[in-house]
Amino acid sequence: MSTAFVYLKLPTHALPEDHGLEDRLDLALREAGAGSVLGWGESLGDAPPGRMRPLAFLRIDIEAEDLDAARRLLLALLPTMDVPDGTELHYTRAHRPLQDILTAGLWREALDTVAPRPHR
């Protein structure tokens, strides 16, 4: 079975400074045999005029040994870790970029990340 690249995009506005999500997710993925965390980092948002760019989100990169198992684990586990609404899980299936988005405590799953082209 081939591995899949998955990444989490978490809004930083509601994450505590000492959240420890990367280590907790890595442990859970490894224990389940579903994958591991490759790395993480913070990304900056747009700067208001005359101000510094604020932190916008935390990105956690994951190598999934089994995409379906990793998604099931993450979709179940992340809400118990108090991740904020707007958290996104990005992945690819059959060369199609998809994402799951946490909204009002519930996951909206397998959403296309590419807008459809208008018909002419």
Summary of the structure (lengths in Angstrom):
residues: 120
radius of gyration: 15.3
end to end distance: 40.8
largest distance: 51.0
contacts: 309
relative contact order: 0.22
helix: 25%
strand: 41%
